[in-house]
Each structure stands twice: as C-alpha cells, then as structure tokens.
Amino acid sequence: MRTMIRRTREDLLAQRARLLAEVHMTHDELQRRAESYTLSARELSVWHTIEGIDRLLAGDR
C-alpha cells in the first residue's frame, strides 16, 4: 500500500528555503551550477528535490 504525504504550499516553501540554506546558495546559483554540472552529490540531491517542489508549487496555481 502506498502512503500519500500531504503538504501545504507553506510547507513546501519552507522546505525549499531550508534546502537552499543547507547548501548556502540561492535558487539561481544552484540552477546555474546544475546546468554547468558542478554540483556535489548532496547539492545535486537538493537540486532534484527543489525541482520537484517547484513542480508541485506550479501545479498549485
């Protein structure tokens, strides 16, 4: 059986901010580094999570 996790828009925005703070980068910095393939494994994991959060937030409009 699958488990569904429900998150509010505010929860997602807070998680996104925490992740960016963890890697000490802005979204733009992280995106630029992702596009140039210069992220560490941890930073890449954060990037993928933020991409997912951004997709969820875009669908919430």
N, CA, C and O atoms as a Tripos MOL2 file, in Angstrom:
@<TRIPOS>MOLECULE
protein
  244   243    61     0     0
PROTEIN
NO_CHARGES

@<TRIPOS>ATOM
      1 N           0.8410   -1.1760    0.0000 N.3       1 MET1
      2 CA          0.0000    0.0000    0.0000 C.3       1 MET1
      3 C           0.8890    1.2440    0.0000 C.2       1 MET1
      4 O           1.8830    1.2970    0.7240 O.2       1 MET1
      5 N           0.5430    2.2130   -0.7870 N.am      2 ARG2
      6 CA          1.3030    3.4580   -0.8680 C.3       2 ARG2
      7 C           0.8030    4.4520    0.1590 C.2       2 ARG2
      8 O          -0.3740    4.4690    0.5190 O.2       2 ARG2
      9 N           1.7230    5.2740    0.6190 N.am      3 THR3
     10 CA          1.3820    6.3190    1.5740 C.3       3 THR3
     11 C           1.3900    7.6550    0.8580 C.2       3 THR3
     12 O           2.3160    7.9570    0.1040 O.2       3 THR3
     13 N           0.3710    8.4490    1.0890 N.am      4 MET4
     14 CA          0.3190    9.7790    0.4940 C.3       4 MET4
     15 C           0.6840   10.8010    1.5640 C.2       4 MET4
     16 O           0.1410   10.7910    2.6690 O.2       4 MET4
     17 N           1.6010   11.6670    1.2160 N.am      5 ILE5
     18 CA          2.0020   12.7350    2.1280 C.3       5 ILE5
     19 C           1.3690   14.0220    1.6300 C.2       5 ILE5
     20 O           1.5170   14.3920    0.4660 O.2       5 ILE5
     21 N           0.6810   14.6800    2.5010 N.am      6 ARG6
     22 CA          0.0440   15.9520    2.1310 C.3       6 ARG6
     23 C           0.8710   17.1010    2.6870 C.2       6 ARG6
     24 O           1.2380   17.1150    3.8620 O.2       6 ARG6
     25 N           1.1540   18.0590    1.8220 N.am      7 ARG7
     26 CA          1.9120   19.2380    2.2160 C.3       7 ARG7
     27 C           1.1700   20.4770    1.7570 C.2       7 ARG7
     28 O           0.6220   20.5160    0.6550 O.2       7 ARG7
     29 N           1.1590   21.4780    2.6040 N.am      8 THR8
     30 CA          0.5630   22.7450    2.1960 C.3       8 THR8
     31 C           1.5870   23.5200    1.3800 C.2       8 THR8
     32 O           2.7760   23.2020    1.3800 O.2       8 THR8
     33 N           1.1080   24.5310    0.6930 N.am      9 ARG9
     34 CA          2.0040   25.4110   -0.0650 C.3       9 ARG9
     35 C           3.0570   26.0120    0.8640 C.2       9 ARG9
     36 O           4.2270   26.1190    0.4970 O.2       9 ARG9
     37 N           2.6390   26.4010    2.0600 N.am     10 GLU10
     38 CA          3.5690   26.9900    3.0340 C.3      10 GLU10
     39 C           4.6240   25.9760    3.4630 C.2      10 GLU10
     40 O           5.7920   26.3300    3.6230 O.2      10 GLU10
     41 N           4.2220   24.7110    3.6510 N.am     11 ASP11
     42 CA          5.1770   23.6500    3.9940 C.3      11 ASP11
     43 C           6.2330   23.5010    2.9030 C.2      11 ASP11
     44 O           7.4260   23.3980    3.1860 O.2      11 ASP11
     45 N           5.7780   23.4910    1.6590 N.am     12 LEU12
     46 CA          6.7040   23.3300    0.5370 C.3      12 LEU12
     47 C           7.6650   24.5100    0.4300 C.2      12 LEU12
     48 O           8.8600   24.3220    0.1980 O.2      12 LEU12
     49 N           7.1480   25.7160    0.5960 N.am     13 LEU13
     50 CA          8.0120   26.8950    0.5330 C.3      13 LEU13
     51 C           9.0400   26.8820    1.6580 C.2      13 LEU13
     52 O          10.1920   27.2610    1.4470 O.2      13 LEU13
     53 N           8.6380   26.4530    2.8410 N.am     14 ALA14
     54 CA          9.5600   26.3780    3.9760 C.3      14 ALA14
     55 C          10.6240   25.3170    3.7270 C.2      14 ALA14
     56 O          11.7990   25.5390    4.0200 O.2      14 ALA14
     57 N          10.2270   24.1690    3.1920 N.am     15 GLN15
     58 CA         11.1980   23.1120    2.8950 C.3      15 GLN15
     59 C          12.1940   23.5890    1.8420 C.2      15 GLN15
     60 O          13.3930   23.3370    1.9540 O.2      15 GLN15
     61 N          11.6950   24.2730    0.8300 N.am     16 ARG16
     62 CA         12.5520   24.8070   -0.2380 C.3      16 ARG16
     63 C          13.5780   25.7760    0.3410 C.2      16 ARG16
     64 O          14.7570   25.7100   -0.0060 O.2      16 ARG16
     65 N          13.1410   26.6650    1.2130 N.am     17 ALA17
     66 CA         14.0450   27.6390    1.8380 C.3      17 ALA17
     67 C          15.0870   26.9360    2.7000 C.2      17 ALA17
     68 O          16.2580   27.3150    2.6830 O.2      17 ALA17
     69 N          14.6760   25.9140    3.4560 N.am     18 ARG18
     70 CA         15.6230   25.1590    4.2960 C.3      18 ARG18
     71 C          16.6860   24.4750    3.4480 C.2      18 ARG18
     72 O          17.8680   24.4850    3.7930 O.2      18 ARG18
     73 N          16.2630   23.8870    2.3440 N.am     19 LEU19
     74 CA         17.2160   23.1940    1.4760 C.3      19 LEU19
     75 C          18.2340   24.1620    0.8760 C.2      19 LEU19
     76 O          19.4270   23.8610    0.8300 O.2      19 LEU19
     77 N          17.7710   25.3080    0.4230 N.am     20 LEU20
     78 CA         18.6960   26.3020   -0.1280 C.3      20 LEU20
     79 C          19.6610   26.7920    0.9430 C.2      20 LEU20
     80 O          20.8400   27.0050    0.6600 O.2      20 LEU20
     81 N          19.1810   26.9710    2.1540 N.am     21 ALA21
     82 CA         20.0480   27.4000    3.2550 C.3      21 ALA21
     83 C          21.0940   26.3310    3.5650 C.2      21 ALA21
     84 O          22.2360   26.6550    3.8880 O.2      21 ALA21
     85 N          20.7080   25.0640    3.4670 N.am     22 GLU22
     86 CA         21.6390   23.9610    3.7230 C.3      22 GLU22
     87 C          22.8430   24.0000    2.7940 C.2      22 GLU22
     88 O          23.9650   23.7160    3.2130 O.2      22 GLU22
     89 N          22.6120   24.3510    1.5360 N.am     23 VAL23
     90 CA         23.7100   24.3690    0.5630 C.3      23 VAL23
     91 C          24.3010   25.7690    0.3830 C.2      23 VAL23
     92 O          25.1960   25.9730   -0.4380 O.2      23 VAL23
     93 N          23.7960   26.7240    1.1540 N.am     24 HIS24
     94 CA         24.3150   28.1060    1.1430 C.3      24 HIS24
     95 C          24.3030   28.7210   -0.2530 C.2      24 HIS24
     96 O          25.2740   29.3460   -0.6780 O.2      24 HIS24
     97 N          23.1810   28.5340   -0.9640 N.am     25 MET25
     98 CA         23.0490   29.0930   -2.3080 C.3      25 MET25
     99 C          21.6420   29.6260   -2.5100 C.2      25 MET25
    100 O          20.6960   29.2110   -1.8400 O.2      25 MET25
    101 N          21.5270   30.5510   -3.4460 N.am     26 THR26
    102 CA         20.2040   30.9740   -3.8940 C.3      26 THR26
    103 C          19.7280   29.9650   -4.9410 C.2      26 THR26
    104 O          20.4990   29.1320   -5.4190 O.2      26 THR26
    105 N          18.4560   30.0560   -5.2830 N.am     27 HIS27
    106 CA         17.9210   29.1720   -6.3270 C.3      27 HIS27
    107 C          18.6780   29.3840   -7.6350 C.2      27 HIS27
    108 O          19.0310   28.4170   -8.3110 O.2      27 HIS27
    109 N          18.9280   30.6360   -7.9930 N.am     28 ASP28
    110 CA         19.6290   30.9280   -9.2480 C.3      28 ASP28
    111 C          21.0400   30.3510   -9.2550 C.2      28 ASP28
    112 O          21.4790   29.7970  -10.2640 O.2      28 ASP28
    113 N          21.7580   30.4760   -8.1320 N.am     29 GLU29
    114 CA         23.1120   29.9160   -8.0490 C.3      29 GLU29
    115 C          23.0810   28.3980   -8.2140 C.2      29 GLU29
    116 O          23.8760   27.8240   -8.9590 O.2      29 GLU29
    117 N          22.1630   27.7700   -7.5150 N.am     30 LEU30
    118 CA         22.0520   26.3170   -7.5860 C.3      30 LEU30
    119 C          21.6940   25.8810   -9.0050 C.2      30 LEU30
    120 O          22.2470   24.9060   -9.5120 O.2      30 LEU30
    121 N          20.7870   26.5880   -9.6340 N.am     31 GLN31
    122 CA         20.3900   26.2600  -11.0040 C.3      31 GLN31
    123 C          21.5620   26.4180  -11.9720 C.2      31 GLN31
    124 O          21.7850   25.5520  -12.8190 O.2      31 GLN31
    125 N          22.3040   27.5050  -11.8560 N.am     32 ARG32
    126 CA         23.4640   27.7170  -12.7380 C.3      32 ARG32
    127 C          24.4860   26.5970  -12.5840 C.2      32 ARG32
    128 O          25.0240   26.0890  -13.5690 O.2      32 ARG32
    129 N          24.7460   26.2190  -11.3350 N.am     33 ARG33
    130 CA         25.7190   25.1500  -11.0900 C.3      33 ARG33
    131 C          25.2000   23.8110  -11.5950 C.2      33 ARG33
    132 O          25.9770   22.9870  -12.0770 O.2      33 ARG33
    133 N          23.8930   23.5860  -11.4900 N.am     34 ALA34
    134 CA         23.3120   22.3420  -12.0160 C.3      34 ALA34
    135 C          23.4620   22.2970  -13.5350 C.2      34 ALA34
    136 O          23.7930   21.2560  -14.1030 O.2      34 ALA34
    137 N          23.2170   23.4230  -14.1810 N.am     35 GLU35
    138 CA         23.3240   23.4960  -15.6390 C.3      35 GLU35
    139 C          24.7550   23.3170  -16.1240 C.2      35 GLU35
    140 O          24.9790   22.8820  -17.2530 O.2      35 GLU35
    141 N          25.7340   23.6540  -15.2700 N.am     36 SER36
    142 CA         27.1410   23.5000  -15.6630 C.3      36 SER36
    143 C          27.7680   22.2360  -15.0610 C.2      36 SER36
    144 O          28.9820   22.0460  -15.1380 O.2      36 SER36
    145 N          26.9380   21.3750  -14.4630 N.am     37 TYR37
    146 CA         27.3860   20.0900  -13.9060 C.3      37 TYR37
    147 C          28.4950   20.2450  -12.8750 C.2      37 TYR37
    148 O          29.4630   19.4860  -12.8840 O.2      37 TYR37
    149 N          28.3570   21.2320  -11.9810 N.am     38 THR38
    150 CA         29.3900   21.4590  -10.9680 C.3      38 THR38
    151 C          28.8530   21.3150   -9.5490 C.2      38 THR38
    152 O          29.3720   21.9390   -8.6230 O.2      38 THR38
    153 N          27.8290   20.5050   -9.3720 N.am     39 LEU39
    154 CA         27.2680   20.2890   -8.0400 C.3      39 LEU39
    155 C          27.8670   19.0330   -7.4110 C.2      39 LEU39
    156 O          28.1770   18.0600   -8.0980 O.2      39 LEU39
    157 N          28.0220   19.0790   -6.0980 N.am     40 SER40
    158 CA         28.4060   17.8720   -5.3650 C.3      40 SER40
    159 C          27.1960   16.9320   -5.3460 C.2      40 SER40
    160 O          26.1000   17.3140   -5.7560 O.2      40 SER40
    161 N          27.4000   15.7190   -4.8760 N.am     41 ALA41
    162 CA         26.2950   14.7590   -4.8050 C.3      41 ALA41
    163 C          25.1630   15.2940   -3.9220 C.2      41 ALA41
    164 O          23.9900   15.1770   -4.2760 O.2      41 ALA41
    165 N          25.5130   15.8770   -2.7820 N.am     42 ARG42
    166 CA         24.4930   16.4280   -1.8730 C.3      42 ARG42
    167 C          23.7590   17.5910   -2.5300 C.2      42 ARG42
    168 O          22.5340   17.6730   -2.4530 O.2      42 ARG42
    169 N          24.4990   18.4900   -3.1760 N.am     43 GLU43
    170 CA         23.8810   19.6330   -3.8510 C.3      43 GLU43
    171 C          22.9570   19.1650   -4.9720 C.2      43 GLU43
    172 O          21.8910   19.7430   -5.1800 O.2      43 GLU43
    173 N          23.3630   18.1200   -5.6920 N.am     44 LEU44
    174 CA         22.5260   17.5890   -6.7670 C.3      44 LEU44
    175 C          21.2300   17.0030   -6.2040 C.2      44 LEU44
    176 O          20.1610   17.1650   -6.7920 O.2      44 LEU44
    177 N          21.3330   16.3320   -5.0790 N.am     45 SER45
    178 CA         20.1440   15.7990   -4.4190 C.3      45 SER45
    179 C          19.1960   16.9270   -4.0260 C.2      45 SER45
    180 O          17.9840   16.8230   -4.2150 O.2      45 SER45
    181 N          19.7530   17.9990   -3.4800 N.am     46 VAL46
    182 CA         18.9430   19.1700   -3.1190 C.3      46 VAL46
    183 C          18.3030   19.7560   -4.3730 C.2      46 VAL46
    184 O          17.1240   20.1100   -4.3600 O.2      46 VAL46
    185 N          19.0660   19.8590   -5.4460 N.am     47 TRP47
    186 CA         18.5430   20.4140   -6.6920 C.3      47 TRP47
    187 C          17.3430   19.6070   -7.1900 C.2      47 TRP47
    188 O          16.3200   20.1810   -7.5650 O.2      47 TRP47
    189 N          17.4670   18.2800   -7.1940 N.am     48 HIS48
    190 CA         16.3610   17.4400   -7.6530 C.3      48 HIS48
    191 C          15.1310   17.5980   -6.7610 C.2      48 HIS48
    192 O          14.0030   17.6100   -7.2520 O.2      48 HIS48
    193 N          15.3450   17.7170   -5.4770 N.am     49 THR49
    194 CA         14.2250   17.9160   -4.5500 C.3      49 THR49
    195 C          13.5520   19.2580   -4.8130 C.2      49 THR49
    196 O          12.3240   19.3500   -4.8220 O.2      49 THR49
    197 N          14.3490   20.2900   -5.0240 N.am     50 ILE50
    198 CA         13.7890   21.6190   -5.2950 C.3      50 ILE50
    199 C          13.0370   21.6300   -6.6230 C.2      50 ILE50
    200 O          11.9910   22.2690   -6.7330 O.2      50 ILE50
    201 N          13.5560   20.9320   -7.6270 N.am     51 GLU51
    202 CA         12.8200   20.8340   -8.8940 C.3      51 GLU51
    203 C          11.4380   20.2130   -8.6660 C.2      51 GLU51
    204 O          10.4440   20.6760   -9.2250 O.2      51 GLU51
    205 N          11.3830   19.1740   -7.8500 N.am     52 GLY52
    206 CA         10.1030   18.5370   -7.5400 C.3      52 GLY52
    207 C           9.1650   19.4710   -6.7950 C.2      52 GLY52
    208 O           7.9720   19.5390   -7.0880 O.2      52 GLY52
    209 N           9.7200   20.1870   -5.8300 N.am     53 ILE53
    210 CA          8.9140   21.1540   -5.0750 C.3      53 ILE53
    211 C           8.3770   22.2310   -6.0140 C.2      53 ILE53
    212 O           7.2080   22.6070   -5.9290 O.2      53 ILE53
    213 N           9.2260   22.7220   -6.9020 N.am     54 ASP54
    214 CA          8.7920   23.7580   -7.8450 C.3      54 ASP54
    215 C           7.6720   23.2530   -8.7560 C.2      54 ASP54
    216 O           6.7490   24.0010   -9.0760 O.2      54 ASP54
    217 N           7.7510   21.9830   -9.1750 N.am     55 ARG55
    218 CA          6.6710   21.4170   -9.9990 C.3      55 ARG55
    219 C           5.3630   21.3630   -9.2080 C.2      55 ARG55
    220 O           4.2970   21.6900   -9.7300 O.2      55 ARG55
    221 N           5.4560   20.9500   -7.9520 N.am     56 LEU56
    222 CA          4.2520   20.9080   -7.1150 C.3      56 LEU56
    223 C           3.6740   22.3030   -6.9100 C.2      56 LEU56
    224 O           2.4590   22.4940   -6.9680 O.2      56 LEU56
    225 N           4.5420   23.2690   -6.6730 N.am     57 LEU57
    226 CA          4.0750   24.6420   -6.4650 C.3      57 LEU57
    227 C           3.4510   25.2090   -7.7390 C.2      57 LEU57
    228 O           2.4590   25.9360   -7.6720 O.2      57 LEU57
    229 N           4.0180   24.8860   -8.8860 N.am     58 ALA58
    230 CA          3.4740   25.3800  -10.1550 C.3      58 ALA58
    231 C           2.0920   24.7800  -10.4120 C.2      58 ALA58
    232 O           1.2240   25.4410  -10.9820 O.2      58 ALA58
    233 N           1.8900   23.5500  -10.0000 N.am     59 GLY59
    234 CA          0.5980   22.9000  -10.1890 C.3      59 GLY59
    235 C          -0.4560   23.3710   -9.2090 C.2      59 GLY59
    236 O          -1.6440   23.0970   -9.3800 O.2      59 GLY59
    237 N          -0.0170   24.0830   -8.1810 N.am     60 ASP60
    238 CA         -0.9220   24.5590   -7.1310 C.3      60 ASP60
    239 C          -1.6020   25.8680   -7.5140 C.2      60 ASP60
    240 O          -2.4840   26.3340   -6.7940 O.2      60 ASP60
    241 N          -1.2150   26.4620   -8.6170 N.am     61 ARG61
    242 CA         -1.7470   27.7710   -9.0060 C.3      61 ARG61
    243 C          -3.1010   27.6600   -9.6150 C.2      61 ARG61
    244 O          -3.6910   28.6700   -9.9970 O.2      61 ARG61
@<TRIPOS>BOND
     1     1     2 1
     2     2     3 1
     3     3     4 2
     4     3     5 am
     5     5     6 1
     6     6     7 1
     7     7     8 2
     8     7     9 am
     9     9    10 1
    10    10    11 1
    11    11    12 2
    12    11    13 am
    13    13    14 1
    14    14    15 1
    15    15    16 2
    16    15    17 am
    17    17    18 1
    18    18    19 1
    19    19    20 2
    20    19    21 am
    21    21    22 1
    22    22    23 1
    23    23    24 2
    24    23    25 am
    25    25    26 1
    26    26    27 1
    27    27    28 2
    28    27    29 am
    29    29    30 1
    30    30    31 1
    31    31    32 2
    32    31    33 am
    33    33    34 1
    34    34    35 1
    35    35    36 2
    36    35    37 am
    37    37    38 1
    38    38    39 1
    39    39    40 2
    40    39    41 am
    41    41    42 1
    42    42    43 1
    43    43    44 2
    44    43    45 am
    45    45    46 1
    46    46    47 1
    47    47    48 2
    48    47    49 am
    49    49    50 1
    50    50    51 1
    51    51    52 2
    52    51    53 am
    53    53    54 1
    54    54    55 1
    55    55    56 2
    56    55    57 am
    57    57    58 1
    58    58    59 1
    59    59    60 2
    60    59    61 am
    61    61    62 1
    62    62    63 1
    63    63    64 2
    64    63    65 am
    65    65    66 1
    66    66    67 1
    67    67    68 2
    68    67    69 am
    69    69    70 1
    70    70    71 1
    71    71    72 2
    72    71    73 am
    73    73    74 1
    74    74    75 1
    75    75    76 2
    76    75    77 am
    77    77    78 1
    78    78    79 1
    79    79    80 2
    80    79    81 am
    81    81    82 1
    82    82    83 1
    83    83    84 2
    84    83    85 am
    85    85    86 1
    86    86    87 1
    87    87    88 2
    88    87    89 am
    89    89    90 1
    90    90    91 1
    91    91    92 2
    92    91    93 am
    93    93    94 1
    94    94    95 1
    95    95    96 2
    96    95    97 am
    97    97    98 1
    98    98    99 1
    99    99   100 2
   100    99   101 am
   101   101   102 1
   102   102   103 1
   103   103   104 2
   104   103   105 am
   105   105   106 1
   106   106   107 1
   107   107   108 2
   108   107   109 am
   109   109   110 1
   110   110   111 1
   111   111   112 2
   112   111   113 am
   113   113   114 1
   114   114   115 1
   115   115   116 2
   116   115   117 am
   117   117   118 1
   118   118   119 1
   119   119   120 2
   120   119   121 am
   121   121   122 1
   122   122   123 1
   123   123   124 2
   124   123   125 am
   125   125   126 1
   126   126   127 1
   127   127   128 2
   128   127   129 am
   129   129   130 1
   130   130   131 1
   131   131   132 2
   132   131   133 am
   133   133   134 1
   134   134   135 1
   135   135   136 2
   136   135   137 am
   137   137   138 1
   138   138   139 1
   139   139   140 2
   140   139   141 am
   141   141   142 1
   142   142   143 1
   143   143   144 2
   144   143   145 am
   145   145   146 1
   146   146   147 1
   147   147   148 2
   148   147   149 am
   149   149   150 1
   150   150   151 1
   151   151   152 2
   152   151   153 am
   153   153   154 1
   154   154   155 1
   155   155   156 2
   156   155   157 am
   157   157   158 1
   158   158   159 1
   159   159   160 2
   160   159   161 am
   161   161   162 1
   162   162   163 1
   163   163   164 2
   164   163   165 am
   165   165   166 1
   166   166   167 1
   167   167   168 2
   168   167   169 am
   169   169   170 1
   170   170   171 1
   171   171   172 2
   172   171   173 am
   173   173   174 1
   174   174   175 1
   175   175   176 2
   176   175   177 am
   177   177   178 1
   178   178   179 1
   179   179   180 2
   180   179   181 am
   181   181   182 1
   182   182   183 1
   183   183   184 2
   184   183   185 am
   185   185   186 1
   186   186   187 1
   187   187   188 2
   188   187   189 am
   189   189   190 1
   190   190   191 1
   191   191   192 2
   192   191   193 am
   193   193   194 1
   194   194   195 1
   195   195   196 2
   196   195   197 am
   197   197   198 1
   198   198   199 1
   199   199   200 2
   200   199   201 am
   201   201   202 1
   202   202   203 1
   203   203   204 2
   204   203   205 am
   205   205   206 1
   206   206   207 1
   207   207   208 2
   208   207   209 am
   209   209   210 1
   210   210   211 1
   211   211   212 2
   212   211   213 am
   213   213   214 1
   214   214   215 1
   215   215   216 2
   216   215   217 am
   217   217   218 1
   218   218   219 1
   219   219   220 2
   220   219   221 am
   221   221   222 1
   222   222   223 1
   223   223   224 2
   224   223   225 am
   225   225   226 1
   226   226   227 1
   227   227   228 2
   228   227   229 am
   229   229   230 1
   230   230   231 1
   231   231   232 2
   232   231   233 am
   233   233   234 1
   234   234   235 1
   235   235   236 2
   236   235   237 am
   237   237   238 1
   238   238   239 1
   239   239   240 2
   240   239   241 am
   241   241   242 1
   242   242   243 1
   243   243   244 2
@<TRIPOS>SUBSTRUCTURE
     1 MET1         2 RESIDUE 1 A MET
     2 ARG2         6 RESIDUE 1 A ARG
     3 THR3        10 RESIDUE 1 A THR
     4 MET4        14 RESIDUE 1 A MET
     5 ILE5        18 RESIDUE 1 A ILE
     6 ARG6        22 RESIDUE 1 A ARG
     7 ARG7        26 RESIDUE 1 A ARG
     8 THR8        30 RESIDUE 1 A THR
     9 ARG9        34 RESIDUE 1 A ARG
    10 GLU10       38 RESIDUE 1 A GLU
    11 ASP11       42 RESIDUE 1 A ASP
    12 LEU12       46 RESIDUE 1 A LEU
    13 LEU13       50 RESIDUE 1 A LEU
    14 ALA14       54 RESIDUE 1 A ALA
    15 GLN15       58 RESIDUE 1 A GLN
    16 ARG16       62 RESIDUE 1 A ARG
    17 ALA17       66 RESIDUE 1 A ALA
    18 ARG18       70 RESIDUE 1 A ARG
    19 LEU19       74 RESIDUE 1 A LEU
    20 LEU20       78 RESIDUE 1 A LEU
    21 ALA21       82 RESIDUE 1 A ALA
    22 GLU22       86 RESIDUE 1 A GLU
    23 VAL23       90 RESIDUE 1 A VAL
    24 HIS24       94 RESIDUE 1 A HIS
    25 MET25       98 RESIDUE 1 A MET
    26 THR26      102 RESIDUE 1 A THR
    27 HIS27      106 RESIDUE 1 A HIS
    28 ASP28      110 RESIDUE 1 A ASP
    29 GLU29      114 RESIDUE 1 A GLU
    30 LEU30      118 RESIDUE 1 A LEU
    31 GLN31      122 RESIDUE 1 A GLN
    32 ARG32      126 RESIDUE 1 A ARG
    33 ARG33      130 RESIDUE 1 A ARG
    34 ALA34      134 RESIDUE 1 A ALA
    35 GLU35      138 RESIDUE 1 A GLU
    36 SER36      142 RESIDUE 1 A SER
    37 TYR37      146 RESIDUE 1 A TYR
    38 THR38      150 RESIDUE 1 A THR
    39 LEU39      154 RESIDUE 1 A LEU
    40 SER40      158 RESIDUE 1 A SER
    41 ALA41      162 RESIDUE 1 A ALA
    42 ARG42      166 RESIDUE 1 A ARG
    43 GLU43      170 RESIDUE 1 A GLU
    44 LEU44      174 RESIDUE 1 A LEU
    45 SER45      178 RESIDUE 1 A SER
    46 VAL46      182 RESIDUE 1 A VAL
    47 TRP47      186 RESIDUE 1 A TRP
    48 HIS48      190 RESIDUE 1 A HIS
    49 THR49      194 RESIDUE 1 A THR
    50 ILE50      198 RESIDUE 1 A ILE
    51 GLU51      202 RESIDUE 1 A GLU
    52 GLY52      206 RESIDUE 1 A GLY
    53 ILE53      210 RESIDUE 1 A ILE
    54 ASP54      214 RESIDUE 1 A ASP
    55 ARG55      218 RESIDUE 1 A ARG
    56 LEU56      222 RESIDUE 1 A LEU
    57 LEU57      226 RESIDUE 1 A LEU
    58 ALA58      230 RESIDUE 1 A ALA
    59 GLY59      234 RESIDUE 1 A GLY
    60 ASP60      238 RESIDUE 1 A ASP
    61 ARG61      242 RESIDUE 1 A ARG
